[in-house]
Amino acid sequence: MKSVIVVGAGIWGSSLALRLAETGWQVTLVEQHRPGHVRQASAGETRLMRCSHGGEEWYARMAWRARDGWRRLSERVGEELYLEAGMMWFAGTPDGWESASARVLKNLDIPCEVLDPEDGARFFPEFRGDDLSFLLWEPKAGVIRARRATQVTAGLAEAAGVRLVRGRAVPMAGDGTPYLSGVQVGGEVLTADRVVWACGAWLPELFDAPLTVTKQDTLHFAVPAEWTTPGTPAWVDHAAAAYGHGDVDGVGMKATSDVEGAPYEPEHGERTVDEAGVASARAYLARRFPSLVSAPVLFSQVCQYALTPDAEWIIAEVSPGVWLLGGDSGHGFKHAPALAEYVVDVLDGVQEPHARFGLHERKLSRGLRTSGEAG
Ligand SMILES: Cc1cc2nc3c(=O)[nH]c(=O)nc-3n(C[C@H](O)[C@H](O)[C@H](O)COP(=O)(O)OP(=O)(O)OC[C@H]3O[C@@H](n4cnc5c(N)ncnc54)[C@H](O)[C@@H]3O)c2cc1C
């Protein structure tokens, strides 16, 4: 039986472990804390699911496949892990990122509709869109209950036979060779045919990977009942680097920024939000949803991005059989079920990973993120 060690039980590692176990691999999943622990990026209360990726077809296809994965996972566990509330894109210019997205979605037969800014009032109470060129409506997008989905996925992996080992893993050099041969966890040495390091923001501590880790504050505001998701869709203002969704599970309406924060250390960093972030979220609410300008912050979380320069992920073999899986760049959660299938094919040797995921020098670009340059 083929064996594999996956290090990191965030949504990427857990989804991969589950998929590997279900396709006949003997899997060990190593996690230094618990699946769904608050430091991991996957433990955000919610994450957006969208197919729009500007002109990028590859990611649009993968997100569309992943949507199926989330629906199947929800059905399988009898829990609504994915709320298909739809997503509204607020387009500031007629021919920018959103129109490129619309072209790709239409080419791929992924449902979308171009709407007039005035139509926004049908979706959001007291919507102000007089500065916008158009709206792009993605009805099959939505919101994932992220932390819960991560815990559920890790639980399913264990139920499928994955051995979960609790501890901090360290790469081990082989006997007298420059190759990495295994994983050390406390006093235990683990070896397998393949090792996948899916360590999120911890990856640069272990390997020389082109990653910047930044502090990201997430804010949820107390809102009246009419702002509840799925009635209220998710929304993204790409040019303003602002995004959010209605109230899910009583934690308030999410309204937050995609602008990268200060460099951050995920294990020991203080997890308190910055006042400046609250002020800028409130300024955005005042502009777009004026009735919410005085809404108090109800709930906040500090998380971290693991950013590559071009927001493309890392799927790279660093030594025979040893793979890095990371650099999610703040847009990886939604893809997890489909990405797991893709990586299993890579580990099985069925396909080579796309060259875009390599450890080559990368050019600065944020085209795949939910925000443009403006910040
Ligand atoms: C504020 C914010 C908003 C986001 N919004 C979205 C969104 O709307 N849509 C979307 O698709 N994505 C979004 N993302 C990105 C998404 O959250 C990430 O892509 C995803 O969670 C990455 O999962 P991961 O498994 O790679 O990393 P993580 O969830 O961070 O998991 C890594 C795990 O590895 C473990 N680990 C690390 N090192 C070791 C070691 N040496 N030994 C053992 N265990 C180890 C850690 O403890 C951790 O549990 C957002 C991210 C942030 C921060």
PDBQT file of the ligand as one rigid body, heavy atoms in Angstrom, charges set to zero:
ROOT
HETATM    1  C1  LIG A 401      -8.595  36.905   6.722  1.00  0.00    +0.000 C 
HETATM    2  C2  LIG A 401      -8.605  35.815   5.690  1.00  0.00    +0.000 A 
HETATM    3  C3  LIG A 401      -9.652  35.750   4.779  1.00  0.00    +0.000 A 
HETATM    4  C4  LIG A 401      -9.666  34.756   3.812  1.00  0.00    +0.000 A 
HETATM    5  N1  LIG A 401     -10.738  34.701   2.958  1.00  0.00    +0.000 NA
HETATM    6  C5  LIG A 401     -10.822  33.693   2.079  1.00  0.00    +0.000 A 
HETATM    7  C6  LIG A 401     -11.972  33.553   1.281  1.00  0.00    +0.000 A 
HETATM    8  O1  LIG A 401     -12.918  34.341   1.391  1.00  0.00    +0.000 OA
HETATM    9  N2  LIG A 401     -12.026  32.520   0.397  1.00  0.00    +0.000 N 
HETATM   10  C7  LIG A 401     -10.993  31.630   0.272  1.00  0.00    +0.000 A 
HETATM   11  O2  LIG A 401     -11.104  30.742  -0.564  1.00  0.00    +0.000 OA
HETATM   12  N3  LIG A 401      -9.898  31.730   1.042  1.00  0.00    +0.000 NA
HETATM   13  C8  LIG A 401      -9.791  32.727   1.937  1.00  0.00    +0.000 A 
HETATM   14  N4  LIG A 401      -8.700  32.834   2.754  1.00  0.00    +0.000 N 
HETATM   15  C9  LIG A 401      -7.607  31.883   2.586  1.00  0.00    +0.000 C 
HETATM   16  C10 LIG A 401      -7.875  30.560   3.299  1.00  0.00    +0.000 C 
HETATM   17  O3  LIG A 401      -8.240  30.764   4.633  1.00  0.00    +0.000 OA
HETATM   18  C11 LIG A 401      -6.619  29.735   3.184  1.00  0.00    +0.000 C 
HETATM   19  O4  LIG A 401      -6.320  29.589   1.797  1.00  0.00    +0.000 OA
HETATM   20  C12 LIG A 401      -6.719  28.338   3.766  1.00  0.00    +0.000 C 
HETATM   21  O5  LIG A 401      -7.333  28.349   5.023  1.00  0.00    +0.000 OA
HETATM   22  C13 LIG A 401      -5.309  27.765   3.846  1.00  0.00    +0.000 C 
HETATM   23  O6  LIG A 401      -5.381  26.516   4.455  1.00  0.00    +0.000 OA
HETATM   24  P1  LIG A 401      -4.064  25.734   4.813  1.00  0.00    +0.000 P 
HETATM   25  O7  LIG A 401      -4.508  24.375   5.195  1.00  0.00    +0.000 OA
HETATM   26  O8  LIG A 401      -3.067  25.865   3.727  1.00  0.00    +0.000 OA
HETATM   27  O9  LIG A 401      -3.406  26.527   6.059  1.00  0.00    +0.000 OA
HETATM   28  P2  LIG A 401      -3.817  26.564   7.589  1.00  0.00    +0.000 P 
HETATM   29  O10 LIG A 401      -5.276  26.524   7.752  1.00  0.00    +0.000 OA
HETATM   30  O11 LIG A 401      -3.110  27.710   8.227  1.00  0.00    +0.000 OA
HETATM   31  O12 LIG A 401      -3.263  25.215   8.167  1.00  0.00    +0.000 OA
HETATM   32  C14 LIG A 401      -1.891  24.957   8.312  1.00  0.00    +0.000 C 
HETATM   33  C15 LIG A 401      -1.770  23.969   9.454  1.00  0.00    +0.000 C 
HETATM   34  O13 LIG A 401      -0.457  23.455   9.504  1.00  0.00    +0.000 OA
HETATM   35  C16 LIG A 401      -0.107  23.241  10.876  1.00  0.00    +0.000 C 
HETATM   36  N5  LIG A 401       1.329  23.191  10.960  1.00  0.00    +0.000 N 
HETATM   37  C17 LIG A 401       2.199  24.121  10.506  1.00  0.00    +0.000 A 
HETATM   38  N6  LIG A 401       3.452  23.739  10.702  1.00  0.00    +0.000 NA
HETATM   39  C18 LIG A 401       3.390  22.527  11.300  1.00  0.00    +0.000 A 
HETATM   40  C19 LIG A 401       4.380  21.614  11.764  1.00  0.00    +0.000 A 
HETATM   41  N7  LIG A 401       5.693  21.857  11.630  1.00  0.00    +0.000 N 
HETATM   42  N8  LIG A 401       3.966  20.467  12.344  1.00  0.00    +0.000 NA
HETATM   43  C20 LIG A 401       2.632  20.184  12.485  1.00  0.00    +0.000 A 
HETATM   44  N9  LIG A 401       1.673  21.027  12.078  1.00  0.00    +0.000 NA
HETATM   45  C21 LIG A 401       2.046  22.178  11.478  1.00  0.00    +0.000 A 
HETATM   46  C22 LIG A 401      -0.699  24.474  11.550  1.00  0.00    +0.000 C 
HETATM   47  O14 LIG A 401      -0.862  24.293  12.942  1.00  0.00    +0.000 OA
HETATM   48  C23 LIG A 401      -2.023  24.615  10.808  1.00  0.00    +0.000 C 
HETATM   49  O15 LIG A 401      -3.047  23.909  11.483  1.00  0.00    +0.000 OA
HETATM   50  C24 LIG A 401      -8.628  33.826   3.726  1.00  0.00    +0.000 A 
HETATM   51  C25 LIG A 401      -7.570  33.886   4.636  1.00  0.00    +0.000 A 
HETATM   52  C26 LIG A 401      -7.567  34.868   5.612  1.00  0.00    +0.000 A 
HETATM   53  C27 LIG A 401      -6.423  34.917   6.583  1.00  0.00    +0.000 C 
ENDROOT
TORSDOF 0
